Amino acid sequence: MNHILDAILAPDSTREDFAALPLPESYRAVTVHKDEAEMFAGLSTREKDPRKSLHVEDVPVPELGPGEALVAVMASSVNYNSVWTSIFEPMSTFGFLERYGRLSPLAKRHDLPYHVIGSDLAGVVLRTGPGVNAWHPGDEVVAHCLSVELESSDGHNDTMLDPEQRIWGFETNFGGLAEIALVKSNQLMPKPQHLSWEEAAAPGLVNSTAYRQLVSQNGAAMKQGDNVLIWGASGGLGSYATQFALAGGANPICVVSSDQKAEICRKMGAEAIIDRNAEGYTFWKDEQNQDPREWKRFGKRIRELTGGEDVDIVFEHPGRETFGASVYVTRKGGTIVTCASTSGYQHEYDNRYLWMSLKRIVGSHFANYREAWEANRLIAKGKIHPTLSKTYRLEDTGQAAHDVHRNLHHGKVGVLCLAPEEGMGVRDEEKRAKHIDAINLFRDAPAERTDKASRDAPAERTDKASRDTAAPQAGAPDRNA
């Protein structure tokens, strides 16, 4: 891979230079193994450790097909779907790969005994397949994670409705936590020129997801003046929702879990903040019963922050833990827009507060190409900023996923793939200087306090490469069930 990295780092490399580069036979990638899918059987979700299941190993470069591109990955990031993949919840991703492999001989490439994971990247195009005209070797790109076939009419108004819609690097193979990735050409977008590789890689999945969920007509269609309740407002998804609310003239009510996270929201410009731990909100009495008195206390607190108004929109993604409260506190005629379900998929709420108050629940999953492009355009214009807090090396991705699993992070966690160090890849220093405080906001935030045992305990590793080198989206149901 050194000759590829040398070409990327050279200031005068041309398209012809990149097109002439020989491709390696293999590359380093973060994988899970099919024969280890039951390794955490009998353990609770919290006990499952990504550091034990994620491998860093050499894998063959995949065959390039029509409409596809091979990209040299300079940086990627960890999303919650990477955590789910690593702990084999809510199901093993190898079922996704098997079903995809039955679609066509070309799709069969994805059905392997290992899964290269990761749904974000920033890098440089190396090769394009037949039928690709918009992108060329040497183009600096980011990728969104929507993979579609578009052979059905269902997907042509909104590609998210394509029957063969999948999330790249989660429901397909050859993802972005690697030195090379295989993507469809209609996943590619221009890399924002004022950002480093790791900064450019961080927004893709979560920024596009938050855009559709909150801004798009396919989601909540937020407007100026709306009160928007944002769960996890300093996290991977919530940090972008908070920015979209502020940039769009809405009033975010940010729910966080610590003083440090509250301070991040204040620095983004939010004023209405609820520290749910400090204020002691417990929406469940026990595993089976919610506590409506806590919903009412929570609603009263929101009205104290909004001048007596209820929220127009709830930006929902925790799921089971918060959904009953979300439905209750939404104003009459308001919208609860939901993706993922990081605390559980079986939601419970009192339907009287939905039906009698004409509220809507809207499901939202990632974004179509247009929405992803618009979300990336706002990043490129400096209207929305990356929320990168920490960057790991590729070989430390297991630790990165562990930290996200334990919620020990702010914003997004990045991973350097081919990039030898942070801060590389910036092409527009003047624009960067204008936004540098916002770009570094999450990096400058104080670290979360962690339990010492979790921080200090060494992880057992199951692959030789990791031992020797020691840096929602919700799972789709079975379409054939």
C-alpha distance (Angstrom), angle and dihedral (degrees) to the residues before:
residue distance angle dihedral
M1 . . .
N2 3.80 . .
H3 3.81 94.8 .
I4 3.82 89.8 52.8
L5 3.80 91.9 49.9
D6 3.80 91.0 46.6
A7 3.82 90.5 54.5
I8 3.80 91.7 49.2
L9 3.79 92.6 49.5
A10 3.81 94.4 45.2
P11 3.83 110.5 96.4
D12 3.81 95.5 -143.9
S13 3.84 103.6 46.2
T14 3.81 113.0 135.6
R15 3.79 134.1 -153.9
E16 3.78 87.6 -102.4
D17 3.79 90.6 54.0
F18 3.79 91.8 53.7
A19 3.79 93.2 44.1
A20 3.81 89.4 53.7
L21 3.80 95.2 50.7
P22 3.80 112.1 113.2
L23 3.78 113.0 -122.8
P24 3.79 116.6 -125.5
E25 3.78 120.2 -119.3
S26 3.79 91.8 -124.4
Y27 3.80 142.3 11.6
R28 3.80 138.7 -164.0
A29 3.78 115.9 -94.0
V30 3.80 141.6 167.9
T31 3.79 108.8 -114.9
V32 3.75 145.5 171.8
H33 3.81 119.7 -146.5
K34 3.78 125.7 -127.8
D35 3.80 93.5 -140.8
E36 3.82 89.7 58.4
A37 3.80 97.1 53.6
E38 3.82 91.3 111.5
M39 3.79 96.0 45.0
F40 3.82 93.0 110.5
A41 3.80 96.8 43.2
G42 3.79 111.5 146.3
L43 3.81 95.2 17.0
S44 3.77 125.0 115.0
T45 3.79 117.7 -113.3
R46 3.79 91.9 -103.9
E47 3.81 92.5 51.6
K48 3.82 92.8 56.1
D49 3.79 108.9 100.7
P50 3.84 120.7 -155.0
R51 3.80 89.2 -159.4
K52 3.81 88.2 70.8
S53 3.81 97.9 47.8
L54 3.80 104.4 37.7
H55 3.80 115.6 86.6
V56 3.79 130.2 -168.1
E57 3.78 107.4 -150.0
D58 3.79 145.4 139.3
V59 3.80 115.4 -88.0
P60 3.84 130.7 178.2
V61 3.80 119.2 -93.6
P62 3.83 106.1 -106.5
E63 3.78 124.4 -120.0
L64 3.81 112.8 -93.5
G65 3.81 114.6 -124.8
P66 3.81 136.2 -167.9
G67 3.81 114.2 -64.2
E68 3.79 92.5 14.7
A69 3.77 138.7 111.8
L70 3.78 136.6 -155.5
V71 3.80 111.2 -139.3
A72 3.80 129.0 -165.1
V73 3.80 101.4 -132.1
M74 3.78 114.5 -138.5
A75 3.80 94.8 174.5
S76 3.78 141.2 -4.8
S77 3.80 136.6 175.5
V78 3.79 142.5 -133.2
N79 3.79 118.7 -105.5
Y80 3.76 127.8 -178.4
N81 3.80 89.6 -102.5
S82 3.82 86.7 63.8
V83 3.79 88.1 55.4
W84 3.81 91.8 48.8
T85 3.80 90.2 49.4
S86 3.80 91.9 49.6
I87 3.82 94.4 52.3
F88 3.83 94.1 37.7
E89 3.81 93.5 -120.5
P90 2.96 138.5 179.2
M91 3.79 80.3 2.2
S92 3.77 139.0 -27.3
T93 3.80 112.4 -78.5
F94 3.80 89.7 -137.7
G95 3.80 88.0 82.9
F96 3.80 87.9 61.0
L97 3.79 91.2 50.5
E98 3.79 93.1 48.1
R99 3.80 92.9 51.9
Y100 3.80 92.1 45.8
G101 3.78 89.5 49.6
R102 3.80 90.6 59.3
L103 3.81 91.6 58.5
S104 3.82 98.4 77.6
P105 3.80 143.0 -26.5
L106 3.82 88.8 -96.3
A107 3.80 92.4 51.0
K108 3.80 89.1 50.6
R109 3.83 87.0 78.1
H110 3.81 88.2 74.7
D111 3.80 96.0 57.6
L112 3.80 100.2 88.0
P113 3.81 136.0 139.2
Y114 3.80 88.0 -109.7
H115 3.80 130.5 50.1
V116 3.81 121.5 -146.4
I117 3.79 101.8 -149.5
G118 3.81 136.8 -161.2
S119 3.81 133.4 97.8
D120 3.82 102.4 -152.5
L121 3.78 135.4 61.6
A122 3.77 145.6 162.2
G123 3.78 116.3 -164.6
V124 3.78 149.7 104.0
V125 3.80 129.0 -65.0
L126 3.81 111.6 -114.4
R127 3.80 103.1 174.8
T128 3.79 137.8 2.2
G129 3.78 126.6 -155.3
P130 3.81 129.3 -132.0
G131 3.79 114.4 -59.1
V132 3.80 96.2 26.7
N133 3.80 110.8 125.2
A134 3.81 106.6 149.6
W135 3.81 96.8 62.4
H136 3.79 132.7 50.5
P137 3.80 139.0 -174.7
G138 3.80 108.9 -78.0
D139 3.82 96.0 32.1
E140 3.81 112.4 135.8
V141 3.78 107.6 -132.8
V142 3.75 149.0 164.8
A143 3.79 122.0 -148.0
H144 3.77 132.9 -140.2
C145 3.78 117.3 -147.2
L146 3.83 104.1 -122.1
S147 3.80 112.2 118.3
V148 3.82 115.0 -173.5
E149 3.79 136.8 167.0
L150 3.87 97.1 -157.2
E151 3.78 94.7 -158.7
S152 3.80 90.8 125.0
S153 3.80 125.6 71.6
D154 3.80 89.4 -131.8
G155 3.79 93.3 79.1
H156 3.76 100.4 48.1
N157 3.81 98.9 86.8
D158 3.80 91.5 41.1
T159 3.79 118.9 7.2
M160 3.81 90.1 -152.1
L161 3.81 85.9 72.5
D162 3.79 94.1 57.5
P163 3.82 107.9 124.4
E164 3.81 89.1 -132.4
Q165 3.81 95.5 48.5
R166 3.79 112.7 140.5
I167 3.78 138.9 168.7
W168 3.80 110.1 -112.7
G169 3.79 114.2 -124.8
F170 3.81 90.9 17.6
E171 3.79 106.4 50.7
T172 3.82 92.4 17.6
N173 3.79 132.2 45.8
F174 3.83 132.2 -117.2
G175 3.80 95.9 54.1
G176 3.78 132.4 176.3
L177 3.81 103.0 -90.6
A178 3.78 89.6 89.3
E179 3.79 143.6 71.2
I180 3.82 91.8 -99.5
A181 3.80 129.1 26.4
L182 3.79 134.4 -168.2
V183 3.82 114.7 -138.8
K184 3.76 138.8 162.1
S185 3.80 111.3 -103.9
N186 3.81 90.6 -120.1
Q187 3.80 88.5 64.7
L188 3.80 92.2 65.0
M189 3.81 125.9 100.5
P190 3.82 132.5 169.3
K191 3.79 115.6 -83.6
P192 3.83 111.3 -116.1
Q193 3.78 103.5 -106.9
H194 3.81 98.3 -142.7
L195 3.79 94.8 56.3
S196 3.77 132.7 82.7
W197 3.79 119.4 -120.6
E198 3.79 94.2 -97.5
E199 3.80 92.9 45.5
A200 3.80 91.9 49.6
A201 3.81 91.7 48.9
A202 3.80 95.4 52.1
P203 3.84 104.5 68.9
G204 3.83 102.9 48.2
L205 3.79 106.1 96.0
V206 3.79 100.3 25.8
N207 3.81 97.0 39.1
S208 3.80 92.5 51.3
T209 3.81 91.8 43.7
A210 3.81 92.2 51.3
Y211 3.83 91.2 46.0
R212 3.79 93.8 55.3
Q213 3.78 93.6 39.9
L214 3.78 96.3 50.4
V215 3.82 111.4 16.8
S216 3.81 107.5 27.6
Q217 3.78 124.7 87.8
N218 3.80 84.6 -123.1
G219 3.80 88.6 64.2
A220 3.81 131.8 29.1
A221 3.84 96.3 -39.0
M222 3.81 91.0 -140.3
K223 3.81 116.5 -151.4
Q224 3.79 136.6 -168.0
G225 3.79 113.6 -69.4
D226 3.80 96.3 21.2
N227 3.78 117.4 142.0
V228 3.81 105.6 -131.8
L229 3.79 122.1 -167.4
I230 3.80 108.4 -150.9
W231 3.78 119.4 -167.3
G232 3.80 114.8 -151.4
A233 3.79 89.6 11.0
S234 3.81 95.5 -179.6
G235 3.81 95.6 43.5
G236 3.79 131.9 95.8
L237 3.81 95.9 -76.7
G238 3.77 100.8 22.0
S239 3.80 95.2 53.9
Y240 3.82 89.6 62.3
A241 3.80 92.8 43.2
T242 3.80 88.5 53.3
Q243 3.80 90.8 51.8
F244 3.82 93.0 47.2
A245 3.80 90.8 50.2
L246 3.79 92.5 50.2
A247 3.82 94.0 43.3
G248 3.81 91.2 47.9
G249 3.80 96.9 51.9
A250 3.79 95.4 -105.8
N251 3.80 127.3 131.4
P252 3.81 112.4 -116.3
I253 3.78 118.5 -153.0
C254 3.79 100.5 -158.5
V255 3.78 120.1 -151.8
V256 3.81 113.6 -161.6
S257 3.79 138.2 161.3
S258 3.81 105.2 -133.1
D259 3.80 145.8 28.3
Q260 3.80 90.2 -107.3
K261 3.80 92.4 55.4
A262 3.79 91.5 45.6
E263 3.80 89.7 54.3
I264 3.81 91.1 52.5
C265 3.81 89.7 54.8
R266 3.79 90.9 50.1
K267 3.80 90.3 51.7
M268 3.81 89.7 51.4
G269 3.80 86.9 56.8
A270 3.81 102.8 -99.2
E271 3.79 118.5 139.6
A272 3.81 104.6 179.5
I273 3.81 106.7 71.7
I274 3.80 132.4 162.9
D275 3.80 119.6 -165.0
R276 3.79 97.8 -157.1
N277 3.81 93.5 -166.8
A278 3.79 95.0 49.1
E279 3.81 90.7 47.2
G280 3.79 92.4 44.7
Y281 3.80 103.0 -126.7
T282 3.80 112.1 177.1
F283 3.79 110.4 172.1
W284 3.81 95.0 -175.8
K285 3.80 125.7 62.0
D286 3.79 89.8 -163.2
E287 3.82 138.9 -26.2
Q288 3.81 92.5 -65.6
N289 3.81 106.8 32.7
Q290 3.78 132.8 59.5
D291 3.80 123.8 -151.6
P292 3.83 112.5 -124.6
R293 3.80 89.8 -172.0
E294 3.80 87.7 67.3
W295 3.83 90.2 50.7
K296 3.80 88.5 54.9
R297 3.80 93.3 46.2
F298 3.81 89.0 49.4
G299 3.81 92.1 49.1
K300 3.80 90.8 50.0
R301 3.81 90.3 52.2
I302 3.80 91.2 50.9
R303 3.82 91.2 52.3
E304 3.79 89.6 51.0
L305 3.81 87.9 58.7
T306 3.82 97.1 43.5
G307 3.78 101.1 44.9
G308 3.79 93.6 -101.5
E309 3.80 99.4 -42.9
D310 3.78 128.8 126.7
V311 3.79 120.7 -134.4
D312 3.79 121.1 -85.5
I313 3.80 94.4 -158.0
V314 3.79 134.7 23.4
F315 3.81 115.3 -155.8
E316 3.82 97.8 -148.7
H317 3.78 127.6 -169.9
P318 3.84 109.3 128.3
G319 3.81 89.5 76.2
R320 3.78 121.4 -173.9
E321 3.79 97.7 26.6
T322 3.81 95.7 54.1
F323 3.80 108.5 18.7
G324 3.79 97.7 95.2
A325 3.80 90.3 52.3
S326 3.81 91.3 45.8
V327 3.79 93.3 55.6
Y328 3.80 91.7 45.9
V329 3.82 98.5 50.6
T330 3.82 97.0 45.8
R331 3.78 114.3 106.6
K332 3.79 122.4 -111.5
G333 3.79 107.3 -75.0
G334 3.81 91.4 12.6
T335 3.78 130.7 135.4
I336 3.78 134.2 -114.7
V337 3.81 106.3 -163.1
T338 3.78 113.9 -168.2
C339 3.78 139.5 -170.3
A340 3.78 132.1 162.6
S341 3.81 118.1 -0.1
T342 3.76 106.7 -135.5
S343 3.83 93.6 176.5
G344 3.82 95.6 44.9
Y345 3.80 141.6 -44.5
Q346 3.80 100.1 -125.7
H347 3.80 101.4 88.1
E348 3.79 121.8 -166.8
Y349 3.78 127.2 -168.1
D350 3.79 139.6 153.0
N351 3.79 104.3 -98.0
R352 3.81 92.7 -156.0
Y353 3.79 88.5 74.0
L354 3.79 90.2 52.0
W355 3.78 105.4 41.5
M356 3.80 100.0 35.1
S357 3.81 91.9 47.6
L358 3.83 95.1 43.9
K359 3.79 93.5 -123.2
R360 3.81 122.6 162.3
I361 3.78 131.9 -137.3
V362 3.81 110.9 -154.5
G363 3.78 122.1 -169.0
S364 3.79 115.1 -143.4
H365 3.80 128.5 -174.7
F366 3.81 123.8 -176.7
A367 3.85 112.5 -60.4
N368 3.77 142.5 -85.4
Y369 3.81 121.3 -106.1
R370 3.80 93.5 -94.3
E371 3.80 93.0 50.7
A372 3.80 91.8 45.9
W373 3.82 90.0 48.7
E374 3.82 91.9 50.9
A375 3.80 91.3 47.5
N376 3.81 90.8 50.4
R377 3.82 90.5 46.0
L378 3.81 89.4 58.1
I379 3.81 89.2 52.6
A380 3.81 90.6 49.2
K381 3.83 90.7 50.6
G382 3.79 92.7 50.9
K383 3.80 93.2 -116.4
I384 3.82 92.9 116.6
H385 3.80 122.2 29.6
P386 3.79 136.7 -150.8
T387 3.78 115.1 -99.2
L388 3.79 96.3 -150.5
S389 3.79 111.9 156.4
K390 3.80 105.4 168.8
T391 3.80 138.6 7.0
Y392 3.79 128.4 -148.4
R393 3.79 133.2 -168.5
L394 3.80 117.9 -105.0
E395 3.80 91.3 -107.7
D396 3.81 89.8 55.5
T397 3.81 96.0 54.5
G398 3.79 89.8 113.1
Q399 3.79 90.0 62.2
A400 3.80 90.6 45.4
A401 3.80 91.1 53.1
H402 3.80 90.2 45.9
D403 3.80 90.7 54.4
V404 3.81 92.0 49.9
H405 3.82 90.1 46.4
R406 3.81 89.7 54.0
N407 3.82 93.1 42.9
L408 3.81 90.9 -120.8
H409 3.79 92.6 139.7
H410 3.77 141.2 78.6
G411 3.79 121.3 -137.3
K412 3.79 112.0 -29.1
V413 3.80 132.2 -11.6
G414 3.81 115.4 -140.6
V415 3.79 131.9 -153.2
L416 3.81 126.1 -152.4
C417 3.80 109.8 -138.8
L418 3.82 111.6 168.3
A419 3.80 95.1 -9.2
P420 3.82 106.3 101.9
E421 3.79 94.1 -150.9
E422 3.79 143.3 0.8
G423 3.78 123.0 -84.5
M424 3.80 98.8 40.9
G425 3.80 126.7 128.0
V426 3.81 99.9 43.3
R427 3.84 109.8 146.3
D428 3.82 102.0 168.8
E429 3.79 109.2 50.8
E430 3.81 93.7 168.5
K431 3.81 94.0 59.2
R432 3.78 90.4 42.0
A433 3.79 91.4 55.6
K434 3.81 90.2 55.6
H435 3.80 92.2 56.2
I436 3.78 103.5 28.8
D437 3.82 95.9 116.4
A438 3.80 91.9 53.2
I439 3.81 91.8 44.1
N440 3.81 90.9 53.6
L441 3.80 97.2 38.8
F442 3.79 95.9 105.8
R443 3.80 93.7 38.7
D444 3.78 89.7 56.2
A445 3.80 94.3 49.5
P446 3.82 117.0 109.1
A447 3.78 114.5 -102.4
E448 3.77 120.4 -102.3
R449 3.76 116.3 -102.0
T450 3.81 108.4 -107.9
D451 3.75 135.7 -166.8
K452 3.79 109.1 -96.0
A453 3.79 95.3 -132.8
S454 3.79 92.5 56.3
R455 3.79 92.3 44.8
D456 3.79 97.5 47.2
A457 3.80 104.4 34.0
P458 3.80 112.4 105.2
A459 3.77 115.1 -128.5
E460 3.77 121.3 -124.0
R461 3.80 109.2 -123.0
T462 3.77 125.0 -150.9
D463 3.80 100.7 -163.3
K464 3.79 128.8 70.2
A465 3.80 93.8 -137.8
S466 3.79 91.4 58.7
R467 3.80 92.7 45.9
D468 3.77 91.5 50.6
T469 3.81 99.4 43.3
A470 3.79 100.5 36.6
A471 9.66 101.0 -148.6
P472 20.91 137.3 107.8
Q473 1.26 114.8 -33.2
A474 3.58 149.7 95.7
G475 3.79 126.3 -147.0
A476 3.78 112.2 -91.7
P477 3.80 117.0 -119.6
D478 3.78 119.4 -108.0
R479 3.79 104.0 -81.0
N480 3.80 89.7 -154.0
A481 3.78 97.3 47.0
